[in-house]
Amino acid sequence: MNQFFSFIKKEIFHITRDFRTMLMLLIMPIALLMIFGFAITTEIKNTSFIVLDNSKTIQSIQLIEQINASKYFDLTGYLDKLEQVEQRFRLGKAKLAVVIPQGFDKDLYHQGTSEVQLIVDASDPNEASTIVSYLQQIIAEYQKQQMNKAGSGSYVIKSQVKMLYNPQLKSAYNFVPGIMGLVLMLICSMMTSISIVKEKEQGTMEILLVSPLKPISIVLAKVVPYFLISIIDVFSILIISVTILEVPIEGNLLLLLFLCTIFILSTLSLGILISSITETQQAAMLISGMGLLLPTLLLSGLIFPVENMPLPLRIISTILPATWFITAVKDVMIKGLGFFAIWQECLILIGMTLFLLVVSIKMFKNRL
């Protein structure tokens, strides 16, 4: 163990002496977090919605059918009471709830005005505002049709909007979990793979392999410093998000750190795997950059909602650890959910970590 800790100490010295690398590893998360503090608007399709129809009249059914007929919305179920709305949101089964009051048809025809409540999951503010905009257009179209049928222009349907989890529609609520996943993927996978491949390229790996330490201990010793740096980055991102961006941590902090630890281990395992199949830093950089960072940026839900992507891209997104991590972080940090809400994501990340570790160890060459 003394030899192992001495090797870790050597790796820490290597990293800390490179000022540019340290600057990138510690300043980059802060820079990315501040840069992504603005909104990015994207088109929304196939948004799952639920309905609480207290009216149960022809008019309310026609309105629901018109919403469901749109390419932007998919009806996933009906509710019996208002208390079930947030439960469906917490389970991730819906992002929009349409609440139609009793006497919807009577108010519309006798008083000339009626009201529909729209409850939206605003953990992604850009998506929430877009959903509301689309739905209000559909309601306006339905209102126009009813006026044409009745030959009167006095009908008005008001939509009362309620945003859950992020009522101010701050873009930071969406980007903080995404930037955390992106930064950890960059540091753990790319830097770990380059660090090991660098030894091969310079010819020093052979010296390390003939040392008293086992090859697996050498690889782990090179990984530990990046694990520690990643933990520091996680704390810096959380501190900045709470103090500067005003994004609260609604859930359990220990559960959030546990989730980050699992993701860090999975990305470190991925970095070891990349180093096992490459021989040059250029190849490792290309695989890490093109094969990991771009898919993480574009396919993990950081910028574009996964459910709006074509089926082949949705399949690719399920392979990325960052997709599961970002979803789970939003549930814990933004929605304040507990372990039982993210146990599937945790189990998938643990499974990915074990699989990548086994494959990496088997593919690691003990001889050069």
Residue frames relative to the residue before (quaternion, step in Angstrom):
aa qw qx qy qz dx dy dz
M 1.0000 0.0000 0.0000 0.0000 0.00 0.00 0.00
N 0.6055 0.5540 -0.3580 0.4454 3.58 1.09 -0.67
Q 0.6459 0.5034 -0.3185 0.4774 3.56 1.03 -0.82
F 0.6391 0.5380 -0.3203 0.4466 3.57 1.00 -0.84
F 0.6893 0.4628 -0.2806 0.4816 3.59 0.90 -0.93
S 0.6046 0.5420 -0.3559 0.4627 3.59 1.11 -0.59
F 0.6443 0.5139 -0.3155 0.4704 3.55 1.05 -0.77
I 0.6253 0.5254 -0.3308 0.4728 3.58 1.03 -0.77
K 0.6365 0.5330 -0.3179 0.4580 3.56 1.00 -0.89
K 0.6344 0.5319 -0.3211 0.4598 3.57 1.02 -0.84
E 0.6683 0.4992 -0.3013 0.4620 3.59 0.95 -0.90
I 0.6264 0.5257 -0.3368 0.4667 3.59 1.03 -0.75
F 0.6308 0.5196 -0.3293 0.4728 3.61 1.00 -0.77
H 0.6307 0.5414 -0.3314 0.4464 3.59 0.98 -0.84
I 0.7021 0.4695 -0.2708 0.4619 3.56 0.90 -0.94
T 0.7052 0.4819 -0.2771 0.4401 3.59 0.82 -0.99
R 0.6369 0.5297 -0.3392 0.4458 3.60 1.12 -0.50
D 0.6442 0.4634 -0.3196 0.5178 3.58 1.24 -0.37
F 0.2845 -0.8133 0.4858 0.1472 3.56 -0.02 1.34
R 0.6623 0.5211 -0.3192 0.4335 3.60 0.91 -0.85
T 0.6518 0.5069 -0.3157 0.4675 3.56 1.01 -0.80
M 0.6567 0.5063 -0.3082 0.4663 3.56 0.93 -0.87
L 0.6314 0.5325 -0.3296 0.4574 3.56 1.03 -0.80
M 0.6664 0.4974 -0.3032 0.4654 3.57 0.96 -0.86
L 0.6917 0.5031 -0.2881 0.4306 3.58 0.89 -0.92
L 0.7651 0.3760 -0.1985 0.4836 3.58 1.02 -0.74
I 0.7206 0.4288 -0.2485 0.4849 3.61 1.06 -0.71
M 0.5819 0.6248 -0.3696 0.3667 3.58 1.08 -0.72
P 0.6459 0.5110 -0.3567 0.4410 3.68 0.82 -0.76
I 0.6558 0.5078 -0.3092 0.4652 3.57 0.98 -0.85
A 0.6588 0.5140 -0.3088 0.4543 3.58 0.96 -0.90
L 0.6669 0.4990 -0.3046 0.4620 3.59 0.90 -0.90
L 0.6410 0.5394 -0.3211 0.4418 3.55 0.99 -0.84
M 0.6898 0.4641 -0.2807 0.4795 3.58 0.99 -0.80
I 0.6388 0.5362 -0.3296 0.4424 3.59 1.04 -0.79
F 0.7354 0.4074 -0.2252 0.4925 3.56 0.97 -0.90
G 0.3972 0.7344 -0.4680 0.2896 3.57 1.11 0.56
F 0.6448 0.4841 -0.3406 0.4836 3.58 1.24 0.12
A 0.5882 -0.6181 0.4122 0.3194 3.53 -1.27 0.48
I 0.1381 -0.7393 0.6520 0.0967 3.53 -1.23 0.64
T 0.2229 -0.8086 0.5347 0.1028 3.57 -0.49 1.19
T 0.0083 -0.7921 0.6097 -0.0292 3.57 -0.89 0.95
E 0.5584 -0.5950 0.4546 0.3570 3.55 -1.22 0.46
I 0.2545 -0.7714 0.5721 0.1134 3.55 -1.02 0.87
K 0.0233 0.7867 -0.6157 0.0370 3.57 -0.97 0.92
N 0.8517 0.1933 -0.1273 0.4702 3.54 -1.33 0.45
T 0.2255 0.7815 -0.5452 0.2029 3.58 0.93 0.85
S 0.3723 -0.7349 0.5224 0.2200 3.59 -0.72 1.04
F 0.0305 0.8027 -0.5946 0.0335 3.58 -0.89 0.92
I 0.2554 -0.7455 0.6006 0.1354 3.53 -1.28 0.58
V 0.2712 -0.7774 0.5556 0.1162 3.55 -1.20 0.54
L 0.0999 -0.7235 0.6787 0.0770 3.50 -1.17 0.80
D 0.0414 -0.8294 0.5557 -0.0394 3.55 -0.09 1.35
N 0.1100 -0.8134 0.5707 0.0250 3.56 -0.23 1.28
S 0.6180 0.5602 -0.3348 0.4383 3.56 1.26 -0.23
K 0.0083 -0.8492 0.5247 0.0593 3.56 0.93 -1.05
T 0.4325 0.6618 -0.4817 0.3780 3.52 0.86 1.06
I 0.7031 -0.4470 0.3303 0.4436 3.54 -1.29 0.14
Q 0.6506 0.5343 -0.3162 0.4373 3.57 1.00 -0.86
S 0.6744 0.4816 -0.3005 0.4721 3.59 0.93 -0.85
I 0.6356 0.5186 -0.3249 0.4706 3.59 1.02 -0.77
Q 0.6419 0.5203 -0.3248 0.4602 3.59 0.98 -0.79
L 0.6423 0.5190 -0.3212 0.4636 3.58 1.01 -0.82
I 0.6597 0.5030 -0.3081 0.4657 3.60 0.93 -0.90
E 0.6601 0.5084 -0.3091 0.4585 3.58 0.95 -0.87
Q 0.6473 0.5159 -0.3237 0.4583 3.57 1.03 -0.74
I 0.6323 0.5076 -0.3314 0.4825 3.60 1.05 -0.71
N 0.6843 0.4926 -0.2821 0.4578 3.58 0.90 -0.95
A 0.6308 0.5491 -0.3341 0.4346 3.60 1.11 -0.61
S 0.5701 0.5954 -0.3807 0.4190 3.57 1.21 -0.39
K 0.5281 -0.6383 0.4611 0.3178 3.57 -1.14 0.66
Y 0.6206 0.5766 -0.3351 0.4125 3.57 1.25 -0.32
F 0.7987 0.2657 -0.1145 0.5277 3.61 1.13 -0.50
D 0.1100 -0.7596 0.6387 0.0544 3.54 -1.23 0.71
L 0.3488 -0.7440 0.5359 0.1939 3.57 -0.70 1.10
T 0.1290 -0.8241 0.5502 0.0380 3.59 -0.73 1.08
G 0.8149 -0.1995 0.1068 0.5336 3.62 1.17 -0.05
Y 0.4023 -0.6800 0.5633 0.2419 3.50 -1.43 0.25
L 0.2926 -0.7504 0.5704 0.1608 3.55 -1.19 0.63
D 0.4180 -0.7010 0.5255 0.2403 3.53 -1.30 0.44
K 0.8044 0.0372 -0.0020 0.5930 3.57 1.17 -0.61
L 0.6652 -0.5543 0.3431 0.3642 3.53 -1.23 0.57
E 0.6072 0.5935 -0.3521 0.3939 3.59 1.07 -0.70
Q 0.6218 0.5684 -0.3420 0.4162 3.61 1.16 -0.43
V 0.5012 0.6853 -0.4182 0.3228 3.59 1.22 -0.39
E 0.7206 0.4389 -0.2628 0.4680 3.57 0.68 -1.09
Q 0.5899 0.5689 -0.3668 0.4402 3.59 1.11 -0.61
R 0.6606 0.4878 -0.3018 0.4844 3.59 0.98 -0.84
F 0.6309 0.5292 -0.3320 0.4601 3.56 1.05 -0.73
R 0.6618 0.5175 -0.3013 0.4511 3.57 0.94 -0.89
L 0.6862 0.4674 -0.2730 0.4859 3.57 1.08 -0.70
G 0.4619 -0.7086 0.4242 0.3232 3.56 1.28 -0.11
K 0.4657 0.7007 -0.4272 0.3310 3.61 1.21 0.39
A 0.7959 0.0920 -0.0628 0.5951 3.60 1.22 -0.14
K 0.2409 -0.7591 0.5868 0.1460 3.54 -1.26 0.54
L 0.7671 0.2222 -0.1234 0.5890 3.57 1.32 -0.18
A 0.0811 -0.7685 0.6331 0.0448 3.54 -1.08 0.80
V 0.1721 -0.7664 0.6136 0.0804 3.56 -0.91 1.00
V 0.0969 -0.8019 0.5895 0.0065 3.57 -0.59 1.20
I 0.1082 -0.7929 0.5995 0.0176 3.55 -0.59 1.24
P 0.3650 -0.7757 0.4712 0.2077 3.63 -0.57 1.11
Q 0.6227 -0.5025 0.4332 0.4147 3.53 -1.33 0.17
G 0.8035 0.2581 -0.1989 0.4982 3.55 -1.09 0.70
F 0.2248 0.8071 -0.5161 0.1780 3.57 1.20 0.53
D 0.7044 0.4626 -0.2706 0.4655 3.59 0.91 -0.94
K 0.6467 0.5265 -0.3239 0.4468 3.57 1.02 -0.79
D 0.6518 0.5040 -0.3155 0.4708 3.57 0.95 -0.88
L 0.6613 0.5339 -0.3082 0.4274 3.54 1.00 -0.86
Y 0.7724 0.3791 -0.1945 0.4710 3.56 0.87 -0.96
H 0.7324 0.4183 -0.2432 0.4791 3.62 1.01 -0.72
Q 0.7756 0.3117 -0.1711 0.5216 3.58 0.95 -0.87
G 0.4525 -0.7130 0.4349 0.3127 3.57 1.25 -0.30
T 0.7719 0.2333 -0.1626 0.5686 3.60 1.23 0.08
S 0.0186 0.7757 -0.6305 0.0206 3.55 -1.15 0.67
E 0.3174 -0.7679 0.5383 0.1407 3.56 -1.25 0.40
V 0.1021 -0.7673 0.6317 0.0423 3.56 -1.03 0.87
Q 0.2814 -0.7678 0.5532 0.1588 3.57 -0.85 0.97
L 0.1422 -0.7716 0.6172 0.0582 3.57 -0.96 0.96
I 0.0805 -0.7842 0.6152 0.0128 3.58 -0.65 1.14
V 0.0609 -0.8353 0.5449 -0.0421 3.58 -0.54 1.21
D 0.4110 -0.6549 0.5763 0.2648 3.55 -1.17 0.73
A 0.0895 -0.8435 0.5297 0.0001 3.58 -0.30 1.28
S 0.2717 0.7587 -0.5473 0.2259 3.60 1.06 0.58
D 0.6994 0.2380 -0.2049 0.6420 3.57 1.29 -0.40
P 0.2924 -0.8216 0.4569 0.1752 3.61 -0.03 1.25
N 0.6351 0.5308 -0.3425 0.4445 3.60 0.99 -0.74
E 0.6575 0.5016 -0.2985 0.4764 3.55 0.96 -0.87
A 0.6582 0.5274 -0.3107 0.4383 3.58 0.94 -0.89
S 0.6840 0.4783 -0.2970 0.4640 3.57 0.86 -0.91
T 0.6367 0.5199 -0.3247 0.4679 3.57 1.07 -0.72
I 0.6261 0.5403 -0.3273 0.4571 3.59 1.01 -0.83
V 0.6644 0.5023 -0.3009 0.4645 3.57 0.90 -0.94
S 0.6473 0.5262 -0.3196 0.4495 3.58 0.96 -0.86
Y 0.6617 0.5002 -0.3055 0.4677 3.59 0.92 -0.91
L 0.6892 0.4949 -0.2904 0.4425 3.56 0.87 -0.96
Q 0.6410 0.5171 -0.3304 0.4611 3.59 0.98 -0.73
Q 0.6168 0.5302 -0.3445 0.4689 3.59 1.12 -0.60
I 0.6460 0.5101 -0.3158 0.4719 3.59 1.03 -0.82
I 0.6489 0.5065 -0.3175 0.4708 3.60 0.98 -0.84
A 0.6382 0.5193 -0.3264 0.4653 3.59 1.01 -0.77
E 0.6433 0.5111 -0.3215 0.4707 3.59 1.04 -0.75
Y 0.6342 0.5200 -0.3199 0.4744 3.58 1.03 -0.82
Q 0.6379 0.5294 -0.3155 0.4619 3.58 0.99 -0.86
K 0.6439 0.5238 -0.3153 0.4600 3.58 1.00 -0.80
Q 0.6453 0.5223 -0.3136 0.4610 3.56 1.02 -0.83
Q 0.6599 0.5070 -0.3093 0.4602 3.58 0.96 -0.85
M 0.6388 0.5196 -0.3262 0.4643 3.58 1.03 -0.72
N 0.6472 0.5158 -0.3198 0.4613 3.59 1.02 -0.78
K 0.6439 0.5225 -0.3207 0.4577 3.58 1.05 -0.77
A 0.7469 0.4061 -0.2136 0.4812 3.56 0.92 -0.95
G 0.3825 -0.7404 0.4732 0.2857 3.57 1.23 -0.30
S 0.6292 0.4961 -0.3395 0.4926 3.57 1.15 0.58
G 0.3034 -0.7729 0.5319 0.1667 3.54 -1.12 0.62
S 0.5121 0.6891 -0.3863 0.3370 3.55 1.21 0.40
Y 0.5220 0.6487 -0.4240 0.3563 3.62 1.23 -0.02
V 0.0050 0.7880 -0.6144 0.0398 3.57 -0.95 0.95
I 0.0967 -0.7688 0.6304 0.0457 3.58 -0.84 1.02
K 0.1744 -0.7942 0.5777 0.0714 3.57 -0.57 1.18
S 0.2126 -0.7707 0.5879 0.1234 3.57 -1.02 0.79
Q 0.1906 -0.7740 0.5982 0.0818 3.54 -0.71 1.14
V 0.1701 -0.8282 0.5323 0.0429 3.59 -0.44 1.25
K 0.0366 -0.7786 0.6265 -0.0017 3.54 -1.03 0.91
M 0.1908 -0.7932 0.5733 0.0759 3.59 -0.69 1.15
L 0.2054 -0.7807 0.5806 0.1061 3.59 -0.75 1.06
Y 0.8391 0.2513 -0.2052 0.4366 3.55 -1.33 0.63
N 0.8097 0.0289 0.0013 0.5861 3.62 1.05 -0.62
P 0.0503 -0.8610 0.5054 0.0271 3.60 0.58 1.11
Q 0.6675 0.4957 -0.3155 0.4573 3.64 1.12 -0.52
L 0.3422 -0.7688 0.4694 0.2674 3.60 1.37 -0.15
K 0.2223 0.7818 -0.5439 0.2088 3.57 0.88 0.96
S 0.4570 -0.7020 0.4761 0.2678 3.58 -0.83 0.99
A 0.5625 0.6252 -0.3827 0.3824 3.59 1.16 -0.54
Y 0.5699 0.5987 -0.3829 0.4125 3.59 1.13 -0.57
N 0.7058 0.4294 -0.2566 0.5016 3.57 1.10 -0.64
F 0.7371 0.4673 -0.2490 0.4200 3.58 0.91 -0.88
V 0.5632 0.6094 -0.4048 0.3841 3.62 1.06 -0.51
P 0.6859 0.4429 -0.3100 0.4872 3.68 0.78 -0.83
G 0.6571 0.5233 -0.3169 0.4405 3.58 1.01 -0.78
I 0.6599 0.4933 -0.3095 0.4748 3.57 0.95 -0.85
M 0.6004 0.5561 -0.3565 0.4507 3.58 1.06 -0.70
G 0.6816 0.4770 -0.2876 0.4746 3.58 0.91 -0.91
L 0.6568 0.5204 -0.3107 0.4486 3.58 0.98 -0.85
V 0.6783 0.4935 -0.2918 0.4596 3.58 0.89 -0.94
L 0.6734 0.4900 -0.3036 0.4629 3.57 0.89 -0.88
M 0.6167 0.5289 -0.3400 0.4737 3.57 1.08 -0.68
L 0.6566 0.5151 -0.3069 0.4576 3.58 0.96 -0.87
I 0.7129 0.4618 -0.2670 0.4553 3.57 0.73 -1.06
C 0.7426 0.4440 -0.2473 0.4362 3.56 0.70 -1.07
S 0.7513 0.4034 -0.2357 0.4661 3.58 0.68 -1.05
M 0.7398 0.4350 -0.2507 0.4479 3.57 0.64 -1.11
M 0.7183 0.4531 -0.2724 0.4523 3.57 0.73 -1.03
T 0.6359 0.5215 -0.3368 0.4586 3.60 1.02 -0.71
S 0.6743 0.4916 -0.3051 0.4589 3.58 0.85 -0.93
I 0.6667 0.4964 -0.3072 0.4634 3.59 0.94 -0.85
S 0.6317 0.5549 -0.3333 0.4267 3.58 1.00 -0.81
I 0.7001 0.4480 -0.2732 0.4844 3.59 0.93 -0.86
V 0.6620 0.5035 -0.3116 0.4595 3.58 0.95 -0.87
K 0.5789 0.5916 -0.3712 0.4207 3.59 1.11 -0.63
E 0.6326 0.5212 -0.3291 0.4689 3.59 1.03 -0.76
K 0.6437 0.5110 -0.3255 0.4675 3.59 1.01 -0.78
E 0.6853 0.5123 -0.2833 0.4331 3.55 0.88 -1.00
Q 0.7216 0.4271 -0.2390 0.4897 3.59 1.03 -0.78
G 0.5007 -0.6860 0.4056 0.3379 3.58 1.28 -0.14
T 0.5279 0.6473 -0.4073 0.3694 3.60 1.22 0.22
M 0.5022 0.6601 -0.4306 0.3558 3.60 1.24 -0.24
E 0.6101 0.5620 -0.3516 0.4340 3.58 1.05 -0.71
I 0.6348 0.5190 -0.3228 0.4728 3.59 1.05 -0.77
L 0.6649 0.5054 -0.3046 0.4580 3.56 0.98 -0.85
L 0.6710 0.5231 -0.3066 0.4267 3.59 0.98 -0.82
V 0.6955 0.4407 -0.2858 0.4902 3.62 1.13 -0.51
S 0.4583 0.6642 -0.4595 0.3710 3.58 1.26 0.18
P 0.6829 -0.5013 0.3289 0.4174 3.63 -1.21 0.31
L 0.6059 0.5682 -0.3624 0.4228 3.59 1.15 -0.47
K 0.4977 -0.6258 0.5092 0.3185 3.55 -1.19 0.62
P 0.6410 -0.5509 0.3593 0.3957 3.62 -1.09 0.60
I 0.6489 0.5186 -0.3319 0.4471 3.58 0.97 -0.80
S 0.6302 0.5255 -0.3323 0.4651 3.60 1.09 -0.68
I 0.6195 0.5395 -0.3369 0.4600 3.56 1.08 -0.73
V 0.6628 0.5010 -0.3006 0.4684 3.58 0.93 -0.92
L 0.6650 0.5028 -0.3039 0.4611 3.59 0.92 -0.90
A 0.6360 0.5334 -0.3252 0.4531 3.57 1.04 -0.78
K 0.6640 0.4800 -0.3075 0.4840 3.60 1.08 -0.65
V 0.6497 0.5315 -0.3071 0.4484 3.58 1.20 -0.53
V 0.5924 0.6340 -0.3600 0.3428 3.59 0.99 -0.86
P 0.6611 0.5023 -0.3505 0.4333 3.69 0.78 -0.81
Y 0.6736 0.4824 -0.3046 0.4698 3.59 0.97 -0.77
F 0.5774 0.5540 -0.3705 0.4717 3.57 1.17 -0.48
L 0.6698 0.4948 -0.2940 0.4691 3.58 0.94 -0.90
I 0.6447 0.5119 -0.3198 0.4691 3.59 1.00 -0.84
S 0.6359 0.5345 -0.3253 0.4517 3.58 1.02 -0.79
I 0.6327 0.5195 -0.3288 0.4708 3.59 1.01 -0.77
I 0.6320 0.5227 -0.3267 0.4697 3.59 1.01 -0.81
D 0.6568 0.5121 -0.3038 0.4627 3.58 0.98 -0.88
V 0.6150 0.5443 -0.3485 0.4518 3.59 1.02 -0.75
F 0.6721 0.4857 -0.2942 0.4752 3.58 0.90 -0.92
S 0.6573 0.5064 -0.3251 0.4536 3.61 0.94 -0.81
I 0.6409 0.5140 -0.3250 0.4685 3.60 1.01 -0.79
L 0.6706 0.4988 -0.3014 0.4590 3.59 0.91 -0.90
I 0.6533 0.5134 -0.3174 0.4570 3.59 0.95 -0.85
I 0.6757 0.4826 -0.2958 0.4722 3.59 0.92 -0.91
S 0.6536 0.5264 -0.3237 0.4370 3.58 0.94 -0.84
V 0.6928 0.4621 -0.2785 0.4785 3.59 1.02 -0.78
T 0.7602 0.4175 -0.2174 0.4478 3.59 0.82 -0.98
I 0.7818 0.3260 -0.1694 0.5038 3.59 0.87 -0.93
L 0.7675 0.3545 -0.1921 0.4983 3.59 0.78 -1.02
E 0.3275 -0.7910 0.4607 0.2338 3.58 1.34 -0.16
V 0.3746 0.6761 -0.5276 0.3525 3.55 0.94 0.99
P 0.2716 -0.8062 0.4995 0.1637 3.62 -0.30 1.17
I 0.3720 -0.6622 0.5920 0.2696 3.54 -1.29 0.39
E 0.1946 -0.8357 0.5068 0.0834 3.56 -0.03 1.32
G 0.7303 0.4310 -0.2333 0.4759 3.59 1.07 -0.72
N 0.7348 -0.3989 0.3243 0.4425 3.50 -1.37 -0.27
L 0.4427 -0.7152 0.4775 0.2541 3.59 -0.73 1.07
L 0.6465 0.5167 -0.3286 0.4551 3.61 0.97 -0.78
L 0.6343 0.5133 -0.3294 0.4751 3.58 1.03 -0.73
L 0.6366 0.5248 -0.3207 0.4652 3.57 1.04 -0.77
L 0.6670 0.4866 -0.2969 0.4797 3.59 0.97 -0.84
F 0.6085 0.5429 -0.3419 0.4670 3.58 1.09 -0.71
L 0.6517 0.5134 -0.3010 0.4701 3.56 0.99 -0.87
C 0.6497 0.5105 -0.3096 0.4705 3.58 0.99 -0.85
T 0.6368 0.5373 -0.3253 0.4471 3.58 1.01 -0.81
I 0.6418 0.5157 -0.3208 0.4682 3.58 0.96 -0.85
F 0.6765 0.4906 -0.2974 0.4618 3.57 0.90 -0.91
I 0.6249 0.5331 -0.3388 0.4589 3.59 1.00 -0.78
L 0.6580 0.5041 -0.3113 0.4649 3.59 0.92 -0.86
S 0.6536 0.5092 -0.3238 0.4569 3.60 0.98 -0.78
T 0.6924 0.4607 -0.2890 0.4742 3.60 0.93 -0.81
L 0.5953 0.5360 -0.3617 0.4769 3.60 1.13 -0.55
S 0.6363 0.5162 -0.3205 0.4753 3.57 1.01 -0.79
L 0.6342 0.5225 -0.3201 0.4715 3.56 1.06 -0.75
G 0.6334 0.5264 -0.3223 0.4668 3.59 1.07 -0.74
I 0.6370 0.5158 -0.3230 0.4732 3.58 1.02 -0.79
L 0.6401 0.5270 -0.3216 0.4573 3.58 1.01 -0.83
I 0.6464 0.5099 -0.3239 0.4661 3.60 0.95 -0.82
S 0.6620 0.5063 -0.3059 0.4603 3.59 0.96 -0.84
S 0.6391 0.5452 -0.3254 0.4341 3.59 1.14 -0.59
I 0.7571 0.3750 -0.2020 0.4953 3.58 1.10 -0.65
T 0.6967 0.4113 -0.2802 0.5166 3.62 1.23 0.04
E 0.3017 -0.7666 0.5467 0.1496 3.53 -1.24 0.55
T 0.7628 0.2843 -0.1688 0.5557 3.60 1.22 -0.32
Q 0.6012 -0.5678 0.4254 0.3676 3.55 -1.23 0.52
Q 0.6182 0.5572 -0.3484 0.4312 3.56 1.05 -0.72
A 0.6616 0.4929 -0.3027 0.4772 3.58 0.97 -0.86
A 0.6524 0.5088 -0.3149 0.4651 3.59 0.97 -0.83
M 0.6475 0.5131 -0.3125 0.4688 3.58 1.01 -0.81
L 0.6572 0.5185 -0.3098 0.4508 3.58 0.98 -0.85
I 0.6706 0.4827 -0.2971 0.4786 3.59 0.93 -0.90
S 0.6732 0.4959 -0.3002 0.4592 3.58 0.92 -0.89
G 0.7108 0.4707 -0.2656 0.4502 3.55 0.92 -0.93
M 0.7645 0.3673 -0.1970 0.4917 3.55 0.68 -1.11
G 0.7426 0.4410 -0.2308 0.4481 3.57 0.98 -0.83
L 0.7825 0.3071 -0.1613 0.5171 3.60 1.15 -0.50
L 0.7339 0.4540 -0.2686 0.4279 3.58 0.64 -1.09
L 0.6825 0.4766 -0.3060 0.4619 3.60 0.85 -0.88
P 0.6586 0.4729 -0.3340 0.4807 3.66 0.87 -0.73
T 0.6326 0.5258 -0.3382 0.4571 3.59 1.03 -0.74
L 0.6752 0.4996 -0.2910 0.4580 3.56 0.98 -0.84
L 0.7976 0.3536 -0.1528 0.4641 3.57 0.89 -0.96
L 0.8018 0.3448 -0.1418 0.4670 3.60 1.02 -0.77
S 0.6040 0.6060 -0.3515 0.3800 3.60 1.20 -0.13
G 0.5866 -0.5659 0.3793 0.4379 3.59 1.25 -0.19
L 0.4105 0.7204 -0.4650 0.3101 3.59 1.25 0.11
I 0.7985 0.1966 -0.0864 0.5624 3.59 0.90 -0.94
F 0.8031 0.1980 -0.0747 0.5571 3.55 0.83 -1.04
P 0.4921 -0.6612 0.4711 0.3143 3.63 -0.85 0.88
V 0.5127 -0.6803 0.4350 0.2917 3.57 -0.84 1.02
E 0.6707 0.5308 -0.3130 0.4129 3.60 0.93 -0.86
N 0.6434 0.5202 -0.3298 0.4546 3.61 1.23 -0.27
M 0.5661 0.6257 -0.3727 0.3862 3.58 1.27 -0.22
P 0.5909 -0.5382 0.4461 0.4028 3.61 -1.22 0.35
L 0.6959 -0.5154 0.3157 0.3880 3.56 -1.21 0.57
P 0.6563 0.5058 -0.3484 0.4382 3.69 0.80 -0.78
L 0.6765 0.4789 -0.2972 0.4740 3.59 1.00 -0.81
R 0.6111 0.5349 -0.3545 0.4634 3.60 1.10 -0.63
I 0.6270 0.5257 -0.3324 0.4691 3.59 1.06 -0.72
I 0.6470 0.5058 -0.3163 0.4749 3.59 0.97 -0.84
S 0.6459 0.5422 -0.3282 0.4256 3.60 0.95 -0.83
T 0.6370 0.5348 -0.3355 0.4424 3.60 1.09 -0.64
I 0.6203 0.5386 -0.3432 0.4553 3.60 1.21 -0.39
L 0.6300 0.5555 -0.3304 0.4306 3.58 1.16 -0.55
P 0.4475 -0.6889 0.4930 0.2864 3.64 -0.77 0.92
A 0.6169 0.5829 -0.3472 0.3989 3.59 1.07 -0.76
T 0.5837 0.5874 -0.3777 0.4143 3.62 1.07 -0.63
W 0.7022 0.4490 -0.2559 0.4897 3.57 0.88 -0.98
F 0.6403 0.5388 -0.3246 0.4408 3.57 1.04 -0.78
I 0.6769 0.4949 -0.3014 0.4540 3.59 0.83 -0.97
T 0.6356 0.5273 -0.3261 0.4601 3.59 1.00 -0.82
A 0.6901 0.4792 -0.2802 0.4644 3.58 0.90 -0.96
V 0.6376 0.5240 -0.3354 0.4544 3.61 0.98 -0.77
K 0.6283 0.5234 -0.3365 0.4669 3.60 1.00 -0.75
D 0.6583 0.5189 -0.3136 0.4462 3.57 0.96 -0.88
V 0.7181 0.4344 -0.2512 0.4822 3.59 0.95 -0.88
M 0.7563 0.4274 -0.2203 0.4437 3.56 0.72 -1.11
I 0.7707 0.3612 -0.1862 0.4908 3.59 0.87 -0.96
K 0.7767 0.3544 -0.1826 0.4876 3.58 0.84 -0.99
G 0.4026 -0.7492 0.4520 0.2690 3.59 1.23 -0.29
L 0.3641 0.7472 -0.4864 0.2694 3.60 1.12 0.58
G 0.4704 -0.6856 0.4911 0.2600 3.55 -1.28 0.40
F 0.7909 -0.3449 0.2316 0.4494 3.52 -1.37 -0.17
F 0.6626 0.5353 -0.3186 0.4158 3.59 0.94 -0.83
A 0.6252 0.5234 -0.3412 0.4677 3.59 1.24 -0.25
I 0.7806 0.2951 -0.1529 0.5293 3.60 1.16 -0.53
W 0.3355 0.7752 -0.4939 0.2065 3.61 1.19 0.24
Q 0.6141 0.5468 -0.3580 0.4425 3.60 1.06 -0.62
E 0.6601 0.4988 -0.3084 0.4694 3.58 0.93 -0.88
C 0.6445 0.5159 -0.3189 0.4655 3.58 0.99 -0.84
L 0.6591 0.5110 -0.3073 0.4583 3.58 0.95 -0.88
I 0.6496 0.5087 -0.3155 0.4687 3.59 0.99 -0.81
L 0.6641 0.4964 -0.3081 0.4665 3.62 0.94 -0.84
I 0.6387 0.5062 -0.3283 0.4775 3.60 1.00 -0.76
G 0.6460 0.5174 -0.3159 0.4639 3.58 0.98 -0.83
M 0.6441 0.5111 -0.3167 0.4729 3.59 0.99 -0.83
T 0.6429 0.5327 -0.3206 0.4473 3.59 0.98 -0.86
L 0.6790 0.4848 -0.2945 0.4660 3.58 0.84 -0.95
F 0.6498 0.5174 -0.3173 0.4577 3.58 0.94 -0.88
L 0.6865 0.4827 -0.2886 0.4610 3.59 0.84 -0.97
L 0.6342 0.5314 -0.3318 0.4531 3.59 1.02 -0.76
V 0.6657 0.5013 -0.3052 0.4609 3.58 0.87 -0.95
V 0.6771 0.4835 -0.2945 0.4701 3.58 0.88 -0.94
S 0.6531 0.5267 -0.3162 0.4427 3.60 0.96 -0.84
I 0.6695 0.4956 -0.3009 0.4643 3.58 0.92 -0.91
K 0.6720 0.4971 -0.3058 0.4558 3.59 0.97 -0.81
M 0.7202 0.4361 -0.2484 0.4789 3.60 1.06 -0.71
F 0.5307 0.6316 -0.4211 0.3771 3.60 1.22 -0.27
K 0.3272 -0.7648 0.5288 0.1685 3.58 -0.78 1.06
N 0.3067 -0.7652 0.5410 0.1663 3.55 -0.76 1.08
R 0.7395 0.2896 -0.1862 0.5785 3.58 1.27 -0.37
L 0.3434 -0.7335 0.5528 0.1963 3.54 -1.14 0.69
